[in-house]
Amino acid sequence: MRYCNHKQFEVYCYYTGNDPDPVTEQFRQYSTEFRDIPHNLEAVCQQIIDDKTI
């Protein structure tokens, strides 16, 4: 994700945990959109659908 061409690609990440760590923060840093939706699979699925329509 760090090296992808962010002018050509949007990077969406979905975090479903409760305890962010340094790797989580790297994903946040290199994402175009970072969604923090802890322990709620239905909400994550709906967010992915919603993001698809943006």
PDBQT receptor file of N, H, CA, C and O in Angstrom, charges set to zero:
ATOM      1  N   MET A   1       0.822  -1.192   0.000  1.00  0.00    +0.000 N 
ATOM      2  CA  MET A   1       0.000   0.000   0.000  1.00  0.00    +0.000 C 
ATOM      3  C   MET A   1       0.866   1.256   0.000  1.00  0.00    +0.000 C 
ATOM      4  O   MET A   1       0.506   2.273  -0.593  1.00  0.00    +0.000 OA
ATOM      5  N   ARG A   2       1.979   1.173   0.654  1.00  0.00    +0.000 N 
ATOM      6  H   ARG A   2       2.271   0.347   1.136  1.00  0.00    +0.000 HD
ATOM      7  CA  ARG A   2       2.849   2.346   0.745  1.00  0.00    +0.000 C 
ATOM      8  C   ARG A   2       3.287   2.817  -0.640  1.00  0.00    +0.000 C 
ATOM      9  O   ARG A   2       3.383   4.019  -0.889  1.00  0.00    +0.000 OA
ATOM     10  N   TYR A   3       3.549   1.878  -1.533  1.00  0.00    +0.000 N 
ATOM     11  H   TYR A   3       3.471   0.901  -1.331  1.00  0.00    +0.000 HD
ATOM     12  CA  TYR A   3       4.147   2.217  -2.814  1.00  0.00    +0.000 C 
ATOM     13  C   TYR A   3       3.161   2.250  -3.973  1.00  0.00    +0.000 C 
ATOM     14  O   TYR A   3       3.569   2.470  -5.114  1.00  0.00    +0.000 OA
ATOM     15  N   CYS A   4       1.905   2.043  -3.717  1.00  0.00    +0.000 N 
ATOM     16  H   CYS A   4       1.574   1.864  -2.791  1.00  0.00    +0.000 HD
ATOM     17  CA  CYS A   4       0.957   2.108  -4.838  1.00  0.00    +0.000 C 
ATOM     18  C   CYS A   4       0.799   3.561  -5.283  1.00  0.00    +0.000 C 
ATOM     19  O   CYS A   4       1.032   4.491  -4.511  1.00  0.00    +0.000 OA
ATOM     20  N   ASN A   5       0.412   3.731  -6.503  1.00  0.00    +0.000 N 
ATOM     21  H   ASN A   5       0.223   2.976  -7.131  1.00  0.00    +0.000 HD
ATOM     22  CA  ASN A   5       0.219   5.074  -7.045  1.00  0.00    +0.000 C 
ATOM     23  C   ASN A   5      -1.125   5.608  -6.553  1.00  0.00    +0.000 C 
ATOM     24  O   ASN A   5      -2.175   5.237  -7.078  1.00  0.00    +0.000 OA
ATOM     25  N   HIS A   6      -1.089   6.462  -5.562  1.00  0.00    +0.000 N 
ATOM     26  H   HIS A   6      -0.236   6.762  -5.136  1.00  0.00    +0.000 HD
ATOM     27  CA  HIS A   6      -2.323   6.977  -4.965  1.00  0.00    +0.000 C 
ATOM     28  C   HIS A   6      -3.044   7.967  -5.878  1.00  0.00    +0.000 C 
ATOM     29  O   HIS A   6      -4.170   8.374  -5.590  1.00  0.00    +0.000 OA
ATOM     30  N   LYS A   7      -2.405   8.348  -6.962  1.00  0.00    +0.000 N 
ATOM     31  H   LYS A   7      -1.490   8.018  -7.195  1.00  0.00    +0.000 HD
ATOM     32  CA  LYS A   7      -3.093   9.169  -7.958  1.00  0.00    +0.000 C 
ATOM     33  C   LYS A   7      -3.978   8.311  -8.852  1.00  0.00    +0.000 C 
ATOM     34  O   LYS A   7      -4.929   8.809  -9.455  1.00  0.00    +0.000 OA
ATOM     35  N   GLN A   8      -3.663   7.012  -8.938  1.00  0.00    +0.000 N 
ATOM     36  H   GLN A   8      -2.891   6.607  -8.448  1.00  0.00    +0.000 HD
ATOM     37  CA  GLN A   8      -4.423   6.088  -9.773  1.00  0.00    +0.000 C 
ATOM     38  C   GLN A   8      -5.364   5.200  -8.963  1.00  0.00    +0.000 C 
ATOM     39  O   GLN A   8      -6.360   4.707  -9.492  1.00  0.00    +0.000 OA
ATOM     40  N   PHE A   9      -5.056   4.995  -7.688  1.00  0.00    +0.000 N 
ATOM     41  H   PHE A   9      -4.247   5.396  -7.258  1.00  0.00    +0.000 HD
ATOM     42  CA  PHE A   9      -5.824   4.052  -6.880  1.00  0.00    +0.000 C 
ATOM     43  C   PHE A   9      -6.245   4.676  -5.561  1.00  0.00    +0.000 C 
ATOM     44  O   PHE A   9      -5.494   5.436  -4.949  1.00  0.00    +0.000 OA
ATOM     45  N   GLU A  10      -7.438   4.350  -5.140  1.00  0.00    +0.000 N 
ATOM     46  H   GLU A  10      -8.047   3.733  -5.637  1.00  0.00    +0.000 HD
ATOM     47  CA  GLU A  10      -7.880   4.661  -3.799  1.00  0.00    +0.000 C 
ATOM     48  C   GLU A  10      -7.776   3.377  -2.985  1.00  0.00    +0.000 C 
ATOM     49  O   GLU A  10      -8.164   2.308  -3.457  1.00  0.00    +0.000 OA
ATOM     50  N   VAL A  11      -7.257   3.478  -1.769  1.00  0.00    +0.000 N 
ATOM     51  H   VAL A  11      -6.942   4.346  -1.386  1.00  0.00    +0.000 HD
ATOM     52  CA  VAL A  11      -7.071   2.320  -0.914  1.00  0.00    +0.000 C 
ATOM     53  C   VAL A  11      -8.003   2.451   0.284  1.00  0.00    +0.000 C 
ATOM     54  O   VAL A  11      -7.891   3.387   1.075  1.00  0.00    +0.000 OA
ATOM     55  N   TYR A  12      -8.922   1.502   0.406  1.00  0.00    +0.000 N 
ATOM     56  H   TYR A  12      -9.013   0.742  -0.237  1.00  0.00    +0.000 HD
ATOM     57  CA  TYR A  12      -9.866   1.473   1.522  1.00  0.00    +0.000 C 
ATOM     58  C   TYR A  12      -9.491   0.321   2.437  1.00  0.00    +0.000 C 
ATOM     59  O   TYR A  12      -9.309  -0.808   1.981  1.00  0.00    +0.000 OA
ATOM     60  N   CYS A  13      -9.376   0.606   3.730  1.00  0.00    +0.000 N 
ATOM     61  H   CYS A  13      -9.524   1.523   4.100  1.00  0.00    +0.000 HD
ATOM     62  CA  CYS A  13      -9.077  -0.428   4.720  1.00  0.00    +0.000 C 
ATOM     63  C   CYS A  13     -10.150  -0.410   5.797  1.00  0.00    +0.000 C 
ATOM     64  O   CYS A  13     -10.689   0.637   6.154  1.00  0.00    +0.000 OA
ATOM     65  N   TYR A  14     -10.439  -1.590   6.296  1.00  0.00    +0.000 N 
ATOM     66  H   TYR A  14     -10.001  -2.441   6.005  1.00  0.00    +0.000 HD
ATOM     67  CA  TYR A  14     -11.492  -1.774   7.289  1.00  0.00    +0.000 C 
ATOM     68  C   TYR A  14     -10.896  -2.508   8.485  1.00  0.00    +0.000 C 
ATOM     69  O   TYR A  14     -10.493  -3.666   8.374  1.00  0.00    +0.000 OA
ATOM     70  N   TYR A  15     -10.844  -1.837   9.614  1.00  0.00    +0.000 N 
ATOM     71  H   TYR A  15     -11.172  -0.896   9.704  1.00  0.00    +0.000 HD
ATOM     72  CA  TYR A  15     -10.290  -2.424  10.836  1.00  0.00    +0.000 C 
ATOM     73  C   TYR A  15     -11.434  -2.883  11.717  1.00  0.00    +0.000 C 
ATOM     74  O   TYR A  15     -12.341  -2.113  12.032  1.00  0.00    +0.000 OA
ATOM     75  N   THR A  16     -11.382  -4.151  12.113  1.00  0.00    +0.000 N 
ATOM     76  H   THR A  16     -10.645  -4.777  11.857  1.00  0.00    +0.000 HD
ATOM     77  CA  THR A  16     -12.497  -4.723  12.871  1.00  0.00    +0.000 C 
ATOM     78  C   THR A  16     -12.121  -5.083  14.303  1.00  0.00    +0.000 C 
ATOM     79  O   THR A  16     -12.921  -5.686  15.018  1.00  0.00    +0.000 OA
ATOM     80  N   GLY A  17     -10.912  -4.720  14.730  1.00  0.00    +0.000 N 
ATOM     81  H   GLY A  17     -10.262  -4.229  14.149  1.00  0.00    +0.000 HD
ATOM     82  CA  GLY A  17     -10.466  -5.063  16.076  1.00  0.00    +0.000 C 
ATOM     83  C   GLY A  17     -10.731  -3.944  17.069  1.00  0.00    +0.000 C 
ATOM     84  O   GLY A  17     -11.315  -2.914  16.734  1.00  0.00    +0.000 OA
ATOM     85  N   ASN A  18     -10.291  -4.171  18.290  1.00  0.00    +0.000 N 
ATOM     86  H   ASN A  18      -9.817  -5.008  18.562  1.00  0.00    +0.000 HD
ATOM     87  CA  ASN A  18     -10.463  -3.189  19.351  1.00  0.00    +0.000 C 
ATOM     88  C   ASN A  18      -9.155  -2.585  19.818  1.00  0.00    +0.000 C 
ATOM     89  O   ASN A  18      -9.159  -1.548  20.481  1.00  0.00    +0.000 OA
ATOM     90  N   ASP A  19      -8.043  -3.208  19.489  1.00  0.00    +0.000 N 
ATOM     91  H   ASP A  19      -8.040  -4.050  18.951  1.00  0.00    +0.000 HD
ATOM     92  CA  ASP A  19      -6.763  -2.822  20.054  1.00  0.00    +0.000 C 
ATOM     93  C   ASP A  19      -5.772  -2.490  18.943  1.00  0.00    +0.000 C 
ATOM     94  O   ASP A  19      -4.969  -3.340  18.557  1.00  0.00    +0.000 OA
ATOM     95  N   PRO A  20      -5.819  -1.254  18.421  1.00  0.00    +0.000 N 
ATOM     96  CA  PRO A  20      -4.887  -0.893  17.343  1.00  0.00    +0.000 C 
ATOM     97  C   PRO A  20      -3.437  -1.032  17.804  1.00  0.00    +0.000 C 
ATOM     98  O   PRO A  20      -3.107  -0.791  18.966  1.00  0.00    +0.000 OA
ATOM     99  N   ASP A  21      -2.592  -1.422  16.870  1.00  0.00    +0.000 N 
ATOM    100  H   ASP A  21      -2.860  -1.618  15.927  1.00  0.00    +0.000 HD
ATOM    101  CA  ASP A  21      -1.168  -1.563  17.147  1.00  0.00    +0.000 C 
ATOM    102  C   ASP A  21      -0.397  -0.794  16.073  1.00  0.00    +0.000 C 
ATOM    103  O   ASP A  21      -1.020  -0.172  15.212  1.00  0.00    +0.000 OA
ATOM    104  N   PRO A  22       0.920  -0.817  16.097  1.00  0.00    +0.000 N 
ATOM    105  CA  PRO A  22       1.685  -0.076  15.085  1.00  0.00    +0.000 C 
ATOM    106  C   PRO A  22       1.374  -0.474  13.646  1.00  0.00    +0.000 C 
ATOM    107  O   PRO A  22       1.410   0.374  12.754  1.00  0.00    +0.000 OA
ATOM    108  N   VAL A  23       1.073  -1.735  13.406  1.00  0.00    +0.000 N 
ATOM    109  H   VAL A  23       1.045  -2.424  14.131  1.00  0.00    +0.000 HD
ATOM    110  CA  VAL A  23       0.724  -2.170  12.050  1.00  0.00    +0.000 C 
ATOM    111  C   VAL A  23      -0.605  -1.545  11.626  1.00  0.00    +0.000 C 
ATOM    112  O   VAL A  23      -0.758  -1.112  10.484  1.00  0.00    +0.000 OA
ATOM    113  N   THR A  24      -1.551  -1.502  12.542  1.00  0.00    +0.000 N 
ATOM    114  H   THR A  24      -1.427  -1.854  13.469  1.00  0.00    +0.000 HD
ATOM    115  CA  THR A  24      -2.830  -0.842  12.255  1.00  0.00    +0.000 C 
ATOM    116  C   THR A  24      -2.595   0.607  11.860  1.00  0.00    +0.000 C 
ATOM    117  O   THR A  24      -3.204   1.099  10.911  1.00  0.00    +0.000 OA
ATOM    118  N   GLU A  25      -1.733   1.282  12.569  1.00  0.00    +0.000 N 
ATOM    119  H   GLU A  25      -1.237   0.882  13.340  1.00  0.00    +0.000 HD
ATOM    120  CA  GLU A  25      -1.441   2.680  12.270  1.00  0.00    +0.000 C 
ATOM    121  C   GLU A  25      -0.767   2.840  10.905  1.00  0.00    +0.000 C 
ATOM    122  O   GLU A  25      -0.981   3.845  10.226  1.00  0.00    +0.000 OA
ATOM    123  N   GLN A  26       0.040   1.865  10.500  1.00  0.00    +0.000 N 
ATOM    124  H   GLN A  26       0.214   1.049  11.052  1.00  0.00    +0.000 HD
ATOM    125  CA  GLN A  26       0.627   1.921   9.161  1.00  0.00    +0.000 C 
ATOM    126  C   GLN A  26      -0.465   1.800   8.103  1.00  0.00    +0.000 C 
ATOM    127  O   GLN A  26      -0.446   2.516   7.102  1.00  0.00    +0.000 OA
ATOM    128  N   PHE A  27      -1.408   0.902   8.320  1.00  0.00    +0.000 N 
ATOM    129  H   PHE A  27      -1.423   0.320   9.133  1.00  0.00    +0.000 HD
ATOM    130  CA  PHE A  27      -2.522   0.782   7.384  1.00  0.00    +0.000 C 
ATOM    131  C   PHE A  27      -3.294   2.091   7.320  1.00  0.00    +0.000 C 
ATOM    132  O   PHE A  27      -3.675   2.537   6.238  1.00  0.00    +0.000 OA
ATOM    133  N   ARG A  28      -3.524   2.704   8.466  1.00  0.00    +0.000 N 
ATOM    134  H   ARG A  28      -3.215   2.342   9.345  1.00  0.00    +0.000 HD
ATOM    135  CA  ARG A  28      -4.244   3.982   8.512  1.00  0.00    +0.000 C 
ATOM    136  C   ARG A  28      -3.485   5.041   7.714  1.00  0.00    +0.000 C 
ATOM    137  O   ARG A  28      -4.082   5.801   6.951  1.00  0.00    +0.000 OA
ATOM    138  N   GLN A  29      -2.187   5.084   7.893  1.00  0.00    +0.000 N 
ATOM    139  H   GLN A  29      -1.702   4.467   8.513  1.00  0.00    +0.000 HD
ATOM    140  CA  GLN A  29      -1.348   6.091   7.243  1.00  0.00    +0.000 C 
ATOM    141  C   GLN A  29      -1.365   5.960   5.720  1.00  0.00    +0.000 C 
ATOM    142  O   GLN A  29      -1.373   6.968   5.012  1.00  0.00    +0.000 OA
ATOM    143  N   TYR A  30      -1.369   4.731   5.214  1.00  0.00    +0.000 N 
ATOM    144  H   TYR A  30      -1.362   3.912   5.789  1.00  0.00    +0.000 HD
ATOM    145  CA  TYR A  30      -1.250   4.520   3.774  1.00  0.00    +0.000 C 
ATOM    146  C   TYR A  30      -2.586   4.317   3.070  1.00  0.00    +0.000 C 
ATOM    147  O   TYR A  30      -2.621   4.063   1.867  1.00  0.00    +0.000 OA
ATOM    148  N   SER A  31      -3.669   4.427   3.802  1.00  0.00    +0.000 N 
ATOM    149  H   SER A  31      -3.640   4.634   4.780  1.00  0.00    +0.000 HD
ATOM    150  CA  SER A  31      -4.999   4.272   3.212  1.00  0.00    +0.000 C 
ATOM    151  C   SER A  31      -5.544   5.610   2.751  1.00  0.00    +0.000 C 
ATOM    152  O   SER A  31      -5.277   6.651   3.350  1.00  0.00    +0.000 OA
ATOM    153  N   THR A  32      -6.306   5.561   1.683  1.00  0.00    +0.000 N 
ATOM    154  H   THR A  32      -6.523   4.715   1.195  1.00  0.00    +0.000 HD
ATOM    155  CA  THR A  32      -7.073   6.733   1.302  1.00  0.00    +0.000 C 
ATOM    156  C   THR A  32      -8.203   6.929   2.298  1.00  0.00    +0.000 C 
ATOM    157  O   THR A  32      -8.461   8.040   2.761  1.00  0.00    +0.000 OA
ATOM    158  N   GLU A  33      -8.867   5.833   2.617  1.00  0.00    +0.000 N 
ATOM    159  H   GLU A  33      -8.657   4.930   2.241  1.00  0.00    +0.000 HD
ATOM    160  CA  GLU A  33      -9.938   5.818   3.622  1.00  0.00    +0.000 C 
ATOM    161  C   GLU A  33      -9.687   4.655   4.569  1.00  0.00    +0.000 C 
ATOM    162  O   GLU A  33      -9.480   3.523   4.133  1.00  0.00    +0.000 OA
ATOM    163  N   PHE A  34      -9.706   4.937   5.852  1.00  0.00    +0.000 N 
ATOM    164  H   PHE A  34      -9.875   5.857   6.206  1.00  0.00    +0.000 HD
ATOM    165  CA  PHE A  34      -9.519   3.909   6.871  1.00  0.00    +0.000 C 
ATOM    166  C   PHE A  34     -10.770   3.885   7.730  1.00  0.00    +0.000 C 
ATOM    167  O   PHE A  34     -11.110   4.882   8.367  1.00  0.00    +0.000 OA
ATOM    168  N   ARG A  35     -11.451   2.760   7.751  1.00  0.00    +0.000 N 
ATOM    169  H   ARG A  35     -11.176   1.950   7.234  1.00  0.00    +0.000 HD
ATOM    170  CA  ARG A  35     -12.699   2.624   8.510  1.00  0.00    +0.000 C 
ATOM    171  C   ARG A  35     -12.448   1.770   9.745  1.00  0.00    +0.000 C 
ATOM    172  O   ARG A  35     -12.021   0.620   9.640  1.00  0.00    +0.000 OA
ATOM    173  N   ASP A  36     -12.711   2.334  10.898  1.00  0.00    +0.000 N 
ATOM    174  H   ASP A  36     -13.058   3.269  10.983  1.00  0.00    +0.000 HD
ATOM    175  CA  ASP A  36     -12.549   1.629  12.169  1.00  0.00    +0.000 C 
ATOM    176  C   ASP A  36     -13.934   1.211  12.655  1.00  0.00    +0.000 C 
ATOM    177  O   ASP A  36     -14.686   2.017  13.204  1.00  0.00    +0.000 OA
ATOM    178  N   ILE A  37     -14.253  -0.058  12.444  1.00  0.00    +0.000 N 
ATOM    179  H   ILE A  37     -13.643  -0.713  11.999  1.00  0.00    +0.000 HD
ATOM    180  CA  ILE A  37     -15.580  -0.587  12.800  1.00  0.00    +0.000 C 
ATOM    181  C   ILE A  37     -15.357  -1.860  13.616  1.00  0.00    +0.000 C 
ATOM    182  O   ILE A  37     -15.338  -2.959  13.062  1.00  0.00    +0.000 OA
ATOM    183  N   PRO A  38     -15.188  -1.713  14.931  1.00  0.00    +0.000 N 
ATOM    184  CA  PRO A  38     -14.824  -2.869  15.756  1.00  0.00    +0.000 C 
ATOM    185  C   PRO A  38     -15.938  -3.888  15.930  1.00  0.00    +0.000 C 
ATOM    186  O   PRO A  38     -17.071  -3.546  16.268  1.00  0.00    +0.000 OA
ATOM    187  N   HIS A  39     -15.594  -5.132  15.695  1.00  0.00    +0.000 N 
ATOM    188  H   HIS A  39     -14.673  -5.409  15.420  1.00  0.00    +0.000 HD
ATOM    189  CA  HIS A  39     -16.424  -6.306  16.012  1.00  0.00    +0.000 C 
ATOM    190  C   HIS A  39     -17.873  -6.206  15.535  1.00  0.00    +0.000 C 
ATOM    191  O   HIS A  39     -18.796  -6.537  16.278  1.00  0.00    +0.000 OA
ATOM    192  N   ASN A  40     -18.070  -5.756  14.313  1.00  0.00    +0.000 N 
ATOM    193  H   ASN A  40     -17.319  -5.487  13.709  1.00  0.00    +0.000 HD
ATOM    194  CA  ASN A  40     -19.433  -5.657  13.787  1.00  0.00    +0.000 C 
ATOM    195  C   ASN A  40     -19.400  -5.988  12.300  1.00  0.00    +0.000 C 
ATOM    196  O   ASN A  40     -19.346  -5.094  11.456  1.00  0.00    +0.000 OA
ATOM    197  N   LEU A  41     -19.432  -7.273  11.992  1.00  0.00    +0.000 N 
ATOM    198  H   LEU A  41     -19.476  -7.999  12.678  1.00  0.00    +0.000 HD
ATOM    199  CA  LEU A  41     -19.309  -7.726  10.607  1.00  0.00    +0.000 C 
ATOM    200  C   LEU A  41     -20.397  -7.136   9.714  1.00  0.00    +0.000 C 
ATOM    201  O   LEU A  41     -20.117  -6.746   8.581  1.00  0.00    +0.000 OA
ATOM    202  N   GLU A  42     -21.615  -7.063  10.199  1.00  0.00    +0.000 N 
ATOM    203  H   GLU A  42     -21.843  -7.379  11.120  1.00  0.00    +0.000 HD
ATOM    204  CA  GLU A  42     -22.703  -6.503   9.393  1.00  0.00    +0.000 C 
ATOM    205  C   GLU A  42     -22.424  -5.041   9.040  1.00  0.00    +0.000 C 
ATOM    206  O   GLU A  42     -22.653  -4.626   7.903  1.00  0.00    +0.000 OA
ATOM    207  N   ALA A  43     -21.939  -4.270   9.989  1.00  0.00    +0.000 N 
ATOM    208  H   ALA A  43     -21.753  -4.607  10.912  1.00  0.00    +0.000 HD
ATOM    209  CA  ALA A  43     -21.633  -2.862   9.728  1.00  0.00    +0.000 C 
ATOM    210  C   ALA A  43     -20.473  -2.719   8.741  1.00  0.00    +0.000 C 
ATOM    211  O   ALA A  43     -20.483  -1.826   7.894  1.00  0.00    +0.000 OA
ATOM    212  N   VAL A  44     -19.479  -3.594   8.850  1.00  0.00    +0.000 N 
ATOM    213  H   VAL A  44     -19.471  -4.320   9.538  1.00  0.00    +0.000 HD
ATOM    214  CA  VAL A  44     -18.351  -3.564   7.916  1.00  0.00    +0.000 C 
ATOM    215  C   VAL A  44     -18.839  -3.871   6.501  1.00  0.00    +0.000 C 
ATOM    216  O   VAL A  44     -18.462  -3.189   5.548  1.00  0.00    +0.000 OA
ATOM    217  N   CYS A  45     -19.670  -4.888   6.370  1.00  0.00    +0.000 N 
ATOM    218  H   CYS A  45     -19.976  -5.442   7.144  1.00  0.00    +0.000 HD
ATOM    219  CA  CYS A  45     -20.220  -5.246   5.056  1.00  0.00    +0.000 C 
ATOM    220  C   CYS A  45     -21.008  -4.085   4.469  1.00  0.00    +0.000 C 
ATOM    221  O   CYS A  45     -20.880  -3.783   3.283  1.00  0.00    +0.000 OA
ATOM    222  N   GLN A  46     -21.814  -3.440   5.284  1.00  0.00    +0.000 N 
ATOM    223  H   GLN A  46     -21.918  -3.686   6.248  1.00  0.00    +0.000 HD
ATOM    224  CA  GLN A  46     -22.603  -2.306   4.792  1.00  0.00    +0.000 C 
ATOM    225  C   GLN A  46     -21.684  -1.146   4.392  1.00  0.00    +0.000 C 
ATOM    226  O   GLN A  46     -21.945  -0.469   3.397  1.00  0.00    +0.000 OA
ATOM    227  N   GLN A  47     -20.618  -0.914   5.153  1.00  0.00    +0.000 N 
ATOM    228  H   GLN A  47     -20.406  -1.464   5.961  1.00  0.00    +0.000 HD
ATOM    229  CA  GLN A  47     -19.684   0.164   4.814  1.00  0.00    +0.000 C 
ATOM    230  C   GLN A  47     -18.988  -0.113   3.499  1.00  0.00    +0.000 C 
ATOM    231  O   GLN A  47     -18.773   0.803   2.705  1.00  0.00    +0.000 OA
ATOM    232  N   ILE A  48     -18.631  -1.367   3.258  1.00  0.00    +0.000 N 
ATOM    233  H   ILE A  48     -18.806  -2.111   3.903  1.00  0.00    +0.000 HD
ATOM    234  CA  ILE A  48     -18.004  -1.720   1.975  1.00  0.00    +0.000 C 
ATOM    235  C   ILE A  48     -18.965  -1.452   0.833  1.00  0.00    +0.000 C 
ATOM    236  O   ILE A  48     -18.563  -0.916  -0.199  1.00  0.00    +0.000 OA
ATOM    237  N   ILE A  49     -20.207  -1.811   0.999  1.00  0.00    +0.000 N 
ATOM    238  H   ILE A  49     -20.534  -2.246   1.838  1.00  0.00    +0.000 HD
ATOM    239  CA  ILE A  49     -21.231  -1.541  -0.024  1.00  0.00    +0.000 C 
ATOM    240  C   ILE A  49     -21.362  -0.042  -0.239  1.00  0.00    +0.000 C 
ATOM    241  O   ILE A  49     -21.388   0.434  -1.374  1.00  0.00    +0.000 OA
ATOM    242  N   ASP A  50     -21.443   0.694   0.859  1.00  0.00    +0.000 N 
ATOM    243  H   ASP A  50     -21.421   0.308   1.781  1.00  0.00    +0.000 HD
ATOM    244  CA  ASP A  50     -21.574   2.154   0.748  1.00  0.00    +0.000 C 
ATOM    245  C   ASP A  50     -20.351   2.776   0.076  1.00  0.00    +0.000 C 
ATOM    246  O   ASP A  50     -20.488   3.690  -0.737  1.00  0.00    +0.000 OA
ATOM    247  N   ASP A  51     -19.168   2.291   0.407  1.00  0.00    +0.000 N 
ATOM    248  H   ASP A  51     -19.056   1.548   1.067  1.00  0.00    +0.000 HD
ATOM    249  CA  ASP A  51     -17.953   2.833  -0.196  1.00  0.00    +0.000 C 
ATOM    250  C   ASP A  51     -17.879   2.527  -1.682  1.00  0.00    +0.000 C 
ATOM    251  O   ASP A  51     -17.296   3.294  -2.448  1.00  0.00    +0.000 OA
ATOM    252  N   LYS A  52     -18.460   1.422  -2.090  1.00  0.00    +0.000 N 
ATOM    253  H   LYS A  52     -18.934   0.798  -1.468  1.00  0.00    +0.000 HD
ATOM    254  CA  LYS A  52     -18.448   1.059  -3.504  1.00  0.00    +0.000 C 
ATOM    255  C   LYS A  52     -19.201   2.084  -4.347  1.00  0.00    +0.000 C 
ATOM    256  O   LYS A  52     -18.884   2.289  -5.518  1.00  0.00    +0.000 OA
ATOM    257  N   THR A  53     -20.190   2.718  -3.749  1.00  0.00    +0.000 N 
ATOM    258  H   THR A  53     -20.447   2.551  -2.798  1.00  0.00    +0.000 HD
ATOM    259  CA  THR A  53     -21.015   3.661  -4.505  1.00  0.00    +0.000 C 
ATOM    260  C   THR A  53     -20.455   5.075  -4.515  1.00  0.00    +0.000 C 
ATOM    261  O   THR A  53     -21.032   5.961  -5.146  1.00  0.00    +0.000 OA
ATOM    262  N   ILE A  54     -19.336   5.302  -3.826  1.00  0.00    +0.000 N 
ATOM    263  H   ILE A  54     -18.867   4.582  -3.314  1.00  0.00    +0.000 HD
ATOM    264  CA  ILE A  54     -18.742   6.651  -3.795  1.00  0.00    +0.000 C 
ATOM    265  C   ILE A  54     -18.085   6.949  -5.107  1.00  0.00    +0.000 C 
ATOM    266  O   ILE A  54     -17.527   8.031  -5.287  1.00  0.00    +0.000 OA
TER     267      ILE A  54
